[in-house]
């Protein structure tokens, strides 16, 4: 596959100043006419957003419904954006994840009706370093990719022609060469992959099936997480066991690591007694031993989607009611799980939060709307220029989770990754709407 790249003009984004709010509290919506997948803020303060767009489909018929992959970036926290789109005639592409490494970007995504995987390393100004693609491997839920400080990239995928619950992992070096591919059984939902502070990788996924305790005959849902090195060896492996008689489902959308190496697994849990899902967090130490596990109940159904760390060491978390009753919830939480404050902004049930990004004395939240994506900035107490924000009442409840330590294993898998060519196309613009008047 030959991917084409289109660079569009710098976009001057003028956020309006809002009455009774700080000058830095701004909000804007971008009409990308597609799905927004990921957002990040790098160590230099550059702000990136990626996904798909049908605004710029150069080389495709004007009536084409296929979308191009795109990313935009800003070096002034959202005042001025620049952007690029990547596409080929007669097929769709999407960037699902965006990472930074050594003054370059790592973007993973898919192309075509079969959602075949591709991976791209590109300089911020749009010059490709390399790109690779696979015909066998397809996109696998979320938690797609992580990169270590030396440029080793761990990428997840699935193979539709193989067992439905086989997950595949690939280690790609900084030059775009696949060093190994592995397959792991009983992987129902890929949840997240992160690079730890000691330059290892953690893989988190919901495991297929249930565990039955031979002595008590109790059944437990299993949520597995492994720590591995770049050679593909297991450092340790653990499973969270959640009793089937208490919960019907549990998914972790994100894993975070703090300065001490403690891990936070954030997501949602569906209790049988509540008949709906609630916010859920498990905190462990650096080897996976559980420190605490809590449900955060509200009057609605929300799921934690992402989080970042405040300079104080507290967490700032974002959740939404996607597919339920809507709403965007954000809060500050201390390391012991105590909530300092929480707020809710009204959003539609088809809108979902992407990320919360830390800046200097301010934060940005990015979320996906119908064929648009929106951003707004807030201070460290959650104050923004929106007038439809209210305090969110949350009740914390301790919830028992068991830990099973075991020996992880996987098998070698076929690798068909190959280099592809990339070219640059002409530029264009995307529209902007200021939301705070």
C-alpha positions as a Markdown table, in Angstrom:
| # | Residue | x | y | z |
|---|---|---|---|---|
| 1 | Unk | 0.0 | 0.0 | 0.0 |
| 2 | Unk | 1.3 | 3.4 | -0.9 |
| 3 | Unk | 0.1 | 6.0 | 1.6 |
| 4 | Unk | -0.2 | 9.6 | 0.5 |
| 5 | Unk | 0.3 | 12.5 | 2.8 |
| 6 | Unk | -1.4 | 15.9 | 2.6 |
| 7 | Unk | -0.1 | 18.8 | 4.6 |
| 8 | Unk | -2.6 | 21.5 | 5.2 |
| 9 | Unk | -2.0 | 25.1 | 6.2 |
| 10 | Unk | -1.3 | 26.4 | 9.7 |
| 11 | Unk | -4.5 | 27.0 | 11.4 |
| 12 | Unk | -4.7 | 30.1 | 13.6 |
| 13 | Unk | -7.0 | 29.2 | 16.4 |
| 14 | Unk | -8.3 | 32.3 | 18.3 |
| 15 | Unk | -10.1 | 31.2 | 21.4 |
| 16 | Unk | -12.4 | 33.9 | 22.8 |
| 17 | Unk | -11.9 | 35.3 | 26.3 |
| 18 | Unk | -14.8 | 34.5 | 28.5 |
| 19 | Unk | -16.4 | 36.7 | 31.1 |
| 20 | Unk | -15.5 | 36.0 | 34.7 |
| 21 | Unk | -12.9 | 33.4 | 33.7 |
| 22 | Unk | -9.1 | 33.4 | 33.2 |
| 23 | Unk | -7.7 | 34.4 | 29.9 |
| 24 | Unk | -6.3 | 30.9 | 29.5 |
| 25 | Unk | -9.7 | 29.2 | 29.9 |
| 26 | Unk | -10.8 | 28.6 | 26.4 |
| 27 | Unk | -13.0 | 26.2 | 24.4 |
| 28 | Unk | -13.2 | 25.3 | 20.7 |
| 29 | Unk | -14.7 | 22.7 | 18.4 |
| 30 | Unk | -13.0 | 21.5 | 15.2 |
| 31 | Unk | -15.0 | 20.0 | 12.3 |
| 32 | Unk | -12.9 | 17.1 | 11.2 |
| 33 | Unk | -15.9 | 15.2 | 9.9 |
| 34 | Unk | -14.7 | 11.9 | 11.4 |
| 35 | Unk | -13.6 | 10.2 | 14.6 |
| 36 | Unk | -11.1 | 11.6 | 17.0 |
| 37 | Unk | -8.9 | 8.8 | 18.5 |
| 38 | Unk | -6.1 | 10.1 | 20.7 |
| 39 | Unk | -4.5 | 13.3 | 22.1 |
| 40 | Unk | -1.2 | 13.9 | 24.0 |
| 41 | Unk | 1.0 | 16.6 | 25.3 |
| 42 | Unk | 4.8 | 16.0 | 25.0 |
| 43 | Unk | 7.6 | 17.0 | 27.3 |
| 44 | Unk | 8.2 | 20.2 | 25.2 |
| 45 | Unk | 4.6 | 21.3 | 25.6 |
| 46 | Unk | 3.5 | 20.3 | 22.1 |
| 47 | Unk | -0.2 | 19.4 | 21.9 |
| 48 | Unk | -1.3 | 16.6 | 19.5 |
| 49 | Unk | -4.6 | 15.2 | 18.4 |
| 50 | Unk | -5.2 | 12.4 | 15.9 |
| 51 | Unk | -8.0 | 10.4 | 14.2 |
| 52 | Unk | -9.8 | 10.4 | 10.9 |
| 53 | Unk | -11.2 | 13.1 | 8.6 |
| 54 | Unk | -13.2 | 13.4 | 5.4 |
| 55 | Unk | -12.5 | 17.2 | 5.1 |
| 56 | Unk | -9.3 | 16.5 | 3.2 |
| 57 | Unk | -9.5 | 13.5 | 0.9 |
| 58 | Unk | -7.1 | 14.6 | -1.8 |
| 59 | Unk | -6.8 | 12.0 | -4.6 |
| 60 | Unk | -10.3 | 10.6 | -3.8 |
| 61 | Unk | -13.5 | 11.4 | -5.7 |
| 62 | Unk | -15.4 | 14.4 | -4.3 |
| 63 | Unk | -18.3 | 12.2 | -3.3 |
| 64 | Unk | -16.0 | 9.7 | -1.6 |
| 65 | Unk | -17.0 | 8.6 | 1.9 |
| 66 | Unk | -13.6 | 7.1 | 2.8 |
| 67 | Unk | -11.7 | 9.1 | 5.4 |
| 68 | Unk | -8.1 | 10.0 | 5.7 |
| 69 | Unk | -6.0 | 9.6 | 8.8 |
| 70 | Unk | -4.9 | 12.9 | 10.3 |
| 71 | Unk | -3.1 | 14.6 | 13.2 |
| 72 | Unk | -2.9 | 18.2 | 14.3 |
| 73 | Unk | -0.4 | 19.8 | 16.6 |
| 74 | Unk | 0.2 | 23.0 | 18.5 |
| 75 | Unk | 3.2 | 24.4 | 20.3 |
| 76 | Unk | 1.3 | 27.1 | 22.2 |
| 77 | Unk | -1.3 | 24.9 | 24.0 |
| 78 | Unk | -4.0 | 25.2 | 21.4 |
| 79 | Unk | -3.7 | 28.8 | 20.1 |
| 80 | Unk | -2.2 | 27.8 | 16.8 |
| 81 | Unk | -2.6 | 24.4 | 15.2 |
| 82 | Unk | -0.8 | 22.8 | 12.3 |
| 83 | Unk | -1.9 | 19.6 | 10.7 |
| 84 | Unk | -1.3 | 16.7 | 8.3 |
| 85 | Unk | -3.5 | 14.1 | 6.8 |
| 86 | Unk | -2.6 | 10.7 | 5.3 |
| 87 | Unk | -4.7 | 8.9 | 2.7 |
| 88 | Unk | -5.0 | 6.8 | -0.4 |
| 89 | Unk | -7.7 | 6.8 | -3.0 |
| 90 | Unk | -10.5 | 4.2 | -2.7 |
| 91 | Unk | -9.9 | 3.2 | 0.9 |
| 92 | Unk | -10.2 | 4.6 | 4.5 |
| 93 | Unk | -7.4 | 5.2 | 7.0 |
| 94 | Unk | -7.4 | 6.3 | 10.6 |
| 95 | Unk | -4.7 | 7.1 | 13.2 |
| 96 | Unk | -5.7 | 5.4 | 16.5 |
| 97 | Unk | -2.7 | 6.3 | 18.7 |
| 98 | Unk | -0.1 | 9.0 | 18.7 |
| 99 | Unk | 3.2 | 8.9 | 20.7 |
| 100 | Unk | 6.4 | 10.9 | 20.7 |
| 101 | Unk | 10.0 | 9.6 | 20.6 |
| 102 | Unk | 13.2 | 11.5 | 20.0 |
| 103 | Unk | 11.8 | 14.6 | 18.3 |
| 104 | Unk | 9.5 | 12.4 | 16.2 |
| 105 | Unk | 6.0 | 11.0 | 16.3 |
| 106 | Unk | 4.9 | 7.4 | 16.3 |
| 107 | Unk | 1.4 | 6.9 | 14.9 |
| 108 | Unk | -0.4 | 3.6 | 14.7 |
| 109 | Unk | -3.6 | 3.1 | 12.7 |
| 110 | Unk | -5.4 | 1.0 | 10.2 |
| 111 | Unk | -6.4 | 1.1 | 6.5 |
| 112 | Unk | -9.0 | -0.4 | 4.3 |
| 113 | Unk | -12.2 | -2.3 | 4.9 |
| 114 | Unk | -10.3 | -5.1 | 6.8 |
| 115 | Unk | -8.7 | -2.5 | 9.1 |
| 116 | Unk | -5.2 | -3.8 | 8.5 |
| 117 | Unk | -2.5 | -2.3 | 10.7 |
| 118 | Unk | 0.1 | 0.3 | 9.8 |
| 119 | Unk | 2.7 | 2.1 | 11.8 |
| 120 | Unk | 4.4 | 5.4 | 10.9 |
| 121 | Unk | 7.3 | 7.4 | 12.3 |
| 122 | Unk | 7.3 | 11.0 | 11.2 |
| 123 | Unk | 9.0 | 14.2 | 12.0 |
| 124 | Unk | 6.7 | 17.0 | 13.5 |
| 125 | Unk | 7.0 | 19.0 | 10.2 |
| 126 | Unk | 5.5 | 16.0 | 8.3 |
| 127 | Unk | 8.6 | 14.4 | 6.9 |
| 128 | Unk | 8.2 | 10.5 | 7.1 |
| 129 | Unk | 11.1 | 8.6 | 8.7 |
| 130 | Unk | 9.6 | 5.2 | 7.9 |
| 131 | Unk | 6.3 | 3.4 | 7.6 |
| 132 | Unk | 5.3 | -0.3 | 7.8 |
| 133 | Unk | 2.2 | -2.2 | 7.2 |
| 134 | Unk | 0.7 | -5.7 | 7.7 |
| 135 | Unk | -1.8 | -7.6 | 5.6 |
| 136 | Unk | -2.3 | -10.3 | 8.3 |
| 137 | Unk | -2.8 | -8.2 | 11.5 |
| 138 | Unk | -5.8 | -5.9 | 12.2 |
| 139 | Unk | -6.6 | -3.3 | 14.8 |
| 140 | Unk | -7.5 | -4.7 | 18.2 |
| 141 | Unk | -9.8 | -2.6 | 20.5 |
| 142 | Unk | -7.8 | 0.0 | 22.4 |
| 143 | Unk | -4.4 | 0.1 | 24.2 |
| 144 | Unk | -2.7 | -0.1 | 20.9 |
| 145 | Unk | 0.9 | 1.0 | 21.3 |
| 146 | Unk | 3.7 | 2.1 | 23.6 |
| 147 | Unk | 7.3 | 3.2 | 23.0 |
| 148 | Unk | 10.3 | 3.0 | 25.4 |
| 149 | Unk | 13.1 | 5.6 | 25.7 |
| 150 | Unk | 15.3 | 3.8 | 23.1 |
| 151 | Unk | 12.6 | 3.7 | 20.4 |
| 152 | Unk | 11.3 | 0.1 | 20.9 |
| 153 | Unk | 7.6 | 0.0 | 20.1 |
| 154 | Unk | 5.2 | -2.6 | 21.4 |
| 155 | Unk | 2.1 | -2.9 | 19.3 |
| 156 | Unk | -1.0 | -5.0 | 19.7 |
| 157 | Unk | -3.2 | -6.6 | 17.0 |
| 158 | Unk | -5.5 | -9.4 | 16.2 |
| 159 | Unk | -5.7 | -11.9 | 13.3 |
| 160 | Unk | -9.3 | -12.5 | 12.1 |
| 161 | Unk | -8.4 | -15.7 | 10.4 |
| 162 | Unk | -7.2 | -17.2 | 13.7 |
| 163 | Unk | -8.9 | -17.9 | 17.0 |
| 164 | Unk | -11.1 | -14.9 | 18.0 |
| 165 | Unk | -9.5 | -14.7 | 21.4 |
| 166 | Unk | -5.9 | -14.7 | 20.4 |
| 167 | Unk | -4.0 | -11.5 | 20.9 |
| 168 | Unk | -0.8 | -10.6 | 19.0 |
| 169 | Unk | 2.0 | -8.4 | 20.2 |
| 170 | Unk | 4.9 | -7.0 | 18.0 |
| 171 | Unk | 8.1 | -5.4 | 19.0 |
| 172 | Unk | 9.2 | -2.8 | 16.4 |
| 173 | Unk | 12.6 | -1.1 | 16.7 |
| 174 | Unk | 13.2 | 2.6 | 16.1 |
| 175 | Unk | 14.1 | 1.9 | 12.4 |
| 176 | Unk | 10.8 | 0.2 | 11.7 |
| 177 | Unk | 12.1 | -3.4 | 11.8 |
| 178 | Unk | 10.0 | -6.1 | 13.5 |
| 179 | Unk | 12.2 | -7.9 | 16.1 |
| 180 | Unk | 9.5 | -10.4 | 17.2 |
| 181 | Unk | 5.8 | -11.2 | 17.1 |
| 182 | Unk | 4.0 | -13.2 | 19.8 |
| 183 | Unk | 0.5 | -14.6 | 20.3 |
| 184 | Unk | -1.3 | -14.9 | 23.6 |
| 185 | Unk | -4.5 | -16.9 | 24.3 |
| 186 | Unk | -7.8 | -16.0 | 26.0 |
| 187 | Unk | -7.4 | -12.2 | 25.3 |
| 188 | Unk | -11.0 | -10.9 | 25.1 |
| 189 | Unk | -10.4 | -7.1 | 25.3 |
| 190 | Unk | -7.1 | -5.4 | 24.8 |
| 191 | Unk | -7.1 | -2.6 | 27.4 |
| 192 | Unk | -3.8 | -0.7 | 27.5 |
| 193 | Unk | 0.0 | -0.9 | 27.0 |
| 194 | Unk | 2.4 | 1.4 | 28.8 |
| 195 | Unk | 6.1 | 1.8 | 29.1 |
| 196 | Unk | 7.2 | 1.9 | 32.7 |
| 197 | Unk | 9.7 | 4.2 | 34.3 |
| 198 | Unk | 12.3 | 1.4 | 34.2 |
| 199 | Unk | 11.8 | 1.1 | 30.5 |
| 200 | Unk | 9.8 | -2.1 | 30.6 |
| 201 | Unk | 6.3 | -2.7 | 29.2 |
| 202 | Unk | 3.0 | -3.5 | 31.0 |
| 203 | Unk | 0.2 | -5.1 | 29.0 |
| 204 | Unk | -3.4 | -5.0 | 30.4 |
| 205 | Unk | -6.3 | -7.0 | 29.0 |
| 206 | Unk | -9.6 | -8.6 | 30.0 |
| 207 | Unk | -9.3 | -12.3 | 29.9 |
| 208 | Unk | -11.8 | -14.6 | 28.2 |
| 209 | Unk | -13.7 | -17.0 | 30.5 |
| 210 | Unk | -13.9 | -17.3 | 34.3 |
| 211 | Unk | -11.8 | -18.9 | 37.0 |
| 212 | Unk | -13.4 | -21.4 | 39.4 |
| 213 | Unk | -11.9 | -21.8 | 42.9 |
| 214 | Unk | -11.7 | -25.5 | 43.5 |
| 215 | Unk | -12.3 | -25.2 | 47.2 |
| 216 | Unk | -15.1 | -22.7 | 47.4 |
| 217 | Unk | -16.6 | -23.3 | 43.8 |
| 218 | Unk | -16.8 | -19.5 | 43.4 |
| 219 | Unk | -16.4 | -18.1 | 39.9 |
| 220 | Unk | -14.3 | -15.0 | 39.2 |
| 221 | Unk | -13.8 | -12.8 | 36.1 |
| 222 | Unk | -10.2 | -12.4 | 35.2 |
| 223 | Unk | -8.3 | -9.3 | 34.3 |
| 224 | Unk | -4.7 | -10.0 | 33.5 |
| 225 | Unk | -1.6 | -7.8 | 33.4 |
| 226 | Unk | 2.0 | -8.6 | 32.6 |
| 227 | Unk | 5.3 | -6.8 | 32.8 |
| 228 | Unk | 7.7 | -7.8 | 30.0 |
| 229 | Unk | 11.0 | -6.6 | 28.7 |
| 230 | Unk | 11.9 | -5.7 | 25.1 |
| 231 | Unk | 13.1 | -9.2 | 24.4 |
| 232 | Unk | 9.6 | -10.5 | 25.1 |
| 233 | Unk | 10.4 | -12.2 | 28.4 |
| 234 | Unk | 8.0 | -12.0 | 31.3 |
| 235 | Unk | 9.2 | -10.2 | 34.4 |
| 236 | Unk | 5.9 | -10.9 | 36.3 |
| 237 | Unk | 2.3 | -11.8 | 35.6 |
| 238 | Unk | -0.8 | -11.1 | 37.7 |
| 239 | Unk | -4.6 | -11.5 | 37.4 |
| 240 | Unk | -7.3 | -9.5 | 39.2 |
| 241 | Unk | -10.1 | -11.9 | 40.2 |
| 242 | Unk | -13.6 | -10.3 | 40.6 |
| 243 | Unk | -16.4 | -12.5 | 41.9 |
| 244 | Unk | -19.0 | -13.3 | 39.3 |
| 245 | Unk | -21.8 | -13.2 | 41.9 |
| 246 | Unk | -21.0 | -9.6 | 42.6 |
| 247 | Unk | -20.2 | -8.1 | 39.2 |
| 248 | Unk | -21.2 | -8.9 | 35.6 |
| 249 | Unk | -18.4 | -7.0 | 33.9 |
| 250 | Unk | -15.2 | -5.1 | 34.5 |
| 251 | Unk | -13.0 | -3.2 | 32.0 |
| 252 | Unk | -10.0 | -1.0 | 32.6 |
| 253 | Unk | -9.5 | 1.6 | 29.9 |
| 254 | Unk | -6.2 | 3.0 | 31.2 |
| 255 | Unk | -3.2 | 2.1 | 33.2 |
| 256 | Unk | -1.0 | 4.8 | 34.8 |
| 257 | Unk | 2.2 | 4.7 | 36.7 |
| 258 | Unk | 3.2 | 7.3 | 39.4 |
| 259 | Unk | 6.7 | 8.5 | 40.3 |
| 260 | Unk | 7.0 | 5.6 | 42.8 |
| 261 | Unk | 6.1 | 3.0 | 40.3 |
| 262 | Unk | 2.6 | 2.4 | 41.7 |
| 263 | Unk | 0.0 | 1.4 | 39.1 |
| 264 | Unk | -3.6 | 2.7 | 38.7 |
| 265 | Unk | -6.0 | 0.6 | 36.7 |
| 266 | Unk | -9.0 | 2.9 | 35.9 |
| 267 | Unk | -12.2 | 2.0 | 34.1 |
| 268 | Unk | -15.7 | 0.7 | 35.0 |
| 269 | Unk | -17.4 | -2.1 | 36.8 |
| 270 | Unk | -21.0 | -3.4 | 36.5 |
| 271 | Unk | -22.4 | -4.6 | 39.8 |
| 272 | Unk | -25.3 | -7.0 | 39.8 |
| 273 | Unk | -27.1 | -5.0 | 42.5 |
| 274 | Unk | -26.7 | -1.7 | 40.7 |
| 275 | Unk | -27.9 | -2.8 | 37.2 |
| 276 | Unk | -25.5 | -0.4 | 35.6 |
| 277 | Unk | -21.8 | 0.4 | 35.6 |
| 278 | Unk | -19.9 | 2.6 | 38.0 |
| 279 | Unk | -16.4 | 4.2 | 38.0 |
| 280 | Unk | -13.8 | 1.7 | 39.3 |
| 281 | Unk | -10.1 | 2.0 | 40.2 |
| 282 | Unk | -7.5 | -0.6 | 41.5 |
| 283 | Unk | -4.2 | 0.7 | 42.8 |
| 284 | Unk | -1.2 | -1.6 | 43.1 |
| 285 | Unk | 2.4 | -1.3 | 43.9 |
| 286 | Unk | 5.2 | -1.7 | 41.3 |
| 287 | Unk | 4.8 | -5.5 | 41.3 |
| 288 | Unk | 1.0 | -5.7 | 41.1 |
| 289 | Unk | 0.2 | -6.2 | 44.8 |
| 290 | Unk | -3.2 | -4.5 | 45.4 |
| 291 | Unk | -3.0 | -1.5 | 47.7 |
| 292 | Unk | -6.7 | -0.5 | 47.4 |
| 293 | Unk | -9.7 | -1.0 | 45.1 |
| 294 | Unk | -12.7 | 1.3 | 45.0 |
| 295 | Unk | -16.0 | 1.9 | 43.3 |
| 296 | Unk | -17.0 | 5.5 | 42.7 |
| 297 | Unk | -20.8 | 5.5 | 42.5 |
| 298 | Unk | -22.9 | 8.3 | 41.0 |
| 299 | Unk | -26.5 | 8.7 | 40.0 |
| 300 | Unk | -25.6 | 7.9 | 36.4 |
| 301 | Unk | -23.5 | 5.4 | 34.5 |
| 302 | Unk | -19.9 | 6.6 | 33.9 |
| 303 | Unk | -16.6 | 5.0 | 32.9 |
| 304 | Unk | -13.1 | 6.4 | 33.6 |
| 305 | Unk | -11.4 | 6.8 | 30.2 |
| 306 | Unk | -8.1 | 8.6 | 30.9 |
| 307 | Unk | -6.0 | 10.5 | 33.5 |
| 308 | Unk | -2.9 | 12.4 | 34.1 |
| 309 | Unk | -0.9 | 13.5 | 37.2 |
| 310 | Unk | -1.1 | 16.9 | 38.9 |
| 311 | Unk | 2.3 | 18.4 | 39.8 |
| 312 | Unk | 1.3 | 17.7 | 43.5 |
| 313 | Unk | 1.2 | 13.9 | 42.7 |
| 314 | Unk | -2.6 | 13.8 | 42.7 |
| 315 | Unk | -4.5 | 12.4 | 39.7 |
| 316 | Unk | -6.8 | 14.3 | 37.4 |
| 317 | Unk | -9.2 | 11.8 | 35.9 |
| 318 | Unk | -11.8 | 12.1 | 33.1 |
| 319 | Unk | -14.9 | 9.9 | 32.6 |
| 320 | Unk | -18.0 | 9.9 | 30.4 |
| 321 | Unk | -21.4 | 8.5 | 30.0 |
| 322 | Unk | -20.9 | 7.4 | 26.4 |
| 323 | Unk | -23.6 | 5.0 | 25.1 |
| 324 | Unk | -25.6 | 5.7 | 28.3 |
| 325 | Unk | -27.0 | 9.1 | 29.4 |
| 326 | Unk | -24.1 | 11.2 | 28.4 |
| 327 | Unk | -22.1 | 13.6 | 30.5 |
| 328 | Unk | -18.4 | 14.4 | 30.9 |
| 329 | Unk | -17.0 | 14.0 | 34.4 |
| 330 | Unk | -13.6 | 15.2 | 35.6 |
| 331 | Unk | -12.1 | 15.2 | 39.1 |
| 332 | Unk | -8.9 | 15.5 | 41.2 |
| 333 | Unk | -8.0 | 12.5 | 43.4 |
| 334 | Unk | -5.4 | 12.0 | 46.0 |
| 335 | Unk | -3.1 | 8.9 | 45.9 |
| 336 | Unk | -5.1 | 7.3 | 48.6 |
| 337 | Unk | -8.2 | 7.4 | 46.4 |
| 338 | Unk | -9.9 | 10.4 | 48.2 |
| 339 | Unk | -11.6 | 12.8 | 45.8 |
| 340 | Unk | -10.7 | 16.5 | 46.2 |
| 341 | Unk | -13.3 | 17.8 | 43.8 |
| 342 | Unk | -15.4 | 16.6 | 40.9 |
| 343 | Unk | -17.4 | 18.3 | 38.2 |
| 344 | Unk | -19.7 | 17.3 | 35.4 |
| 345 | Unk | -20.3 | 19.0 | 32.0 |
| 346 | Unk | -23.4 | 18.2 | 30.0 |
| 347 | Unk | -22.6 | 16.2 | 26.8 |
| 348 | Unk | -24.6 | 14.0 | 24.5 |
| 349 | Unk | -24.5 | 10.2 | 24.9 |
| 350 | Unk | -22.6 | 9.8 | 21.6 |
| 351 | Unk | -19.7 | 12.0 | 22.8 |
| 352 | Unk | -16.7 | 10.5 | 24.5 |
| 353 | Unk | -13.7 | 11.9 | 26.2 |
| 354 | Unk | -10.3 | 11.2 | 24.7 |
| 355 | Unk | -7.7 | 12.5 | 27.2 |
| 356 | Unk | -6.8 | 15.1 | 29.8 |
| 357 | Unk | -3.5 | 16.8 | 29.2 |
| 358 | Unk | -1.4 | 18.7 | 31.8 |
| 359 | Unk | 0.1 | 22.1 | 31.0 |
| 360 | Unk | 1.7 | 24.8 | 33.2 |
| 361 | Unk | -1.0 | 25.8 | 35.7 |
| 362 | Unk | -3.7 | 24.6 | 33.4 |
| 363 | Unk | -5.1 | 21.4 | 31.8 |
| 364 | Unk | -6.8 | 20.6 | 28.5 |
| 365 | Unk | -9.6 | 18.1 | 27.9 |
| 366 | Unk | -10.2 | 16.7 | 24.5 |
| 367 | Unk | -13.3 | 14.8 | 23.5 |
| 368 | Unk | -14.9 | 13.3 | 20.4 |
| 369 | Unk | -18.2 | 14.7 | 19.2 |
| 370 | Unk | -20.3 | 13.7 | 16.2 |
| 371 | Unk | -18.0 | 14.4 | 13.3 |
| 372 | Unk | -16.1 | 17.0 | 15.4 |
| 373 | Unk | -13.7 | 17.1 | 18.2 |
| 374 | Unk | -13.7 | 19.7 | 21.0 |
| 375 | Unk | -11.1 | 20.9 | 23.5 |
| 376 | Unk | -11.3 | 23.2 | 26.5 |
| 377 | Unk | -8.8 | 24.4 | 29.0 |
| 378 | Unk | -9.3 | 24.6 | 32.8 |
| 379 | Unk | -7.3 | 25.5 | 35.9 |
| 380 | Unk | -6.2 | 23.1 | 38.5 |
| 381 | Unk | -9.6 | 23.3 | 40.3 |
| 382 | Unk | -11.6 | 22.4 | 37.2 |
| 383 | Unk | -12.8 | 26.0 | 36.4 |
| 384 | Unk | -13.4 | 26.6 | 32.7 |
| 385 | Unk | -15.3 | 29.1 | 30.6 |
| 386 | Unk | -18.3 | 26.7 | 30.3 |
| 387 | Unk | -21.5 | 27.7 | 32.1 |
| 388 | Unk | -23.1 | 24.2 | 32.1 |
| 389 | Unk | -20.7 | 22.7 | 34.6 |
| 390 | Unk | -21.9 | 21.5 | 38.0 |
| 391 | Unk | -20.5 | 19.7 | 41.0 |
| 392 | Unk | -20.7 | 15.9 | 40.7 |
| 393 | Unk | -21.6 | 14.0 | 43.8 |
| 394 | Unk | -19.6 | 10.7 | 44.0 |
| 395 | Unk | -19.8 | 8.1 | 46.7 |
| 396 | Unk | -16.7 | 5.9 | 47.3 |
| 397 | Unk | -17.1 | 2.3 | 48.2 |
| 398 | Unk | -14.4 | -0.3 | 48.9 |
| 399 | Unk | -14.7 | -3.3 | 46.7 |
| 400 | Unk | -12.9 | -6.6 | 47.2 |
| 401 | Unk | -10.6 | -7.9 | 44.5 |
| 402 | Unk | -8.3 | -10.9 | 44.7 |
| 403 | Unk | -4.9 | -11.2 | 43.1 |
| 404 | Unk | -3.5 | -14.3 | 41.4 |
| 405 | Unk | 0.2 | -14.3 | 40.6 |
| 406 | Unk | 1.2 | -16.8 | 37.9 |
| 407 | Unk | 3.7 | -17.4 | 35.1 |
| 408 | Unk | 2.8 | -15.7 | 31.9 |
| 409 | Unk | 3.5 | -17.4 | 28.5 |
| 410 | Unk | 3.0 | -16.9 | 24.8 |
| 411 | Unk | 4.1 | -18.4 | 21.5 |
| 412 | Unk | 6.0 | -17.1 | 18.5 |
| 413 | Unk | 3.8 | -15.7 | 15.7 |
| 414 | Unk | 4.2 | -15.1 | 12.0 |
| 415 | Unk | 5.5 | -11.6 | 11.1 |
| 416 | Unk | 4.6 | -10.0 | 7.7 |
| 417 | Unk | 5.5 | -6.4 | 8.4 |
| 418 | Unk | 7.0 | -4.6 | 5.4 |
| 419 | Unk | 8.2 | -1.1 | 4.6 |
| 420 | Unk | 6.0 | 1.1 | 2.5 |
| 421 | Unk | 6.6 | 4.4 | 0.7 |
| 422 | Unk | 5.0 | 7.7 | 1.7 |
| 423 | Unk | 4.6 | 10.9 | -0.3 |
| 424 | Unk | 3.5 | 14.5 | 0.5 |
| 425 | Unk | 0.4 | 16.1 | -1.0 |
| 426 | Unk | -0.9 | 19.8 | -1.1 |
| 427 | Unk | -2.4 | 21.6 | 1.9 |
| 428 | Unk | -5.9 | 22.8 | 3.0 |
| 429 | Unk | -7.7 | 24.0 | 6.1 |
| 430 | Unk | -10.2 | 22.8 | 8.8 |
| 431 | Unk | -13.0 | 25.0 | 10.2 |
| 432 | Unk | -13.2 | 26.1 | 13.8 |
| 433 | Unk | -16.0 | 27.1 | 16.2 |
| 434 | Unk | -15.4 | 29.0 | 19.4 |
| 435 | Unk | -17.6 | 27.7 | 22.1 |
| 436 | Unk | -17.3 | 30.3 | 24.8 |
| 437 | Unk | -18.8 | 33.6 | 23.8 |
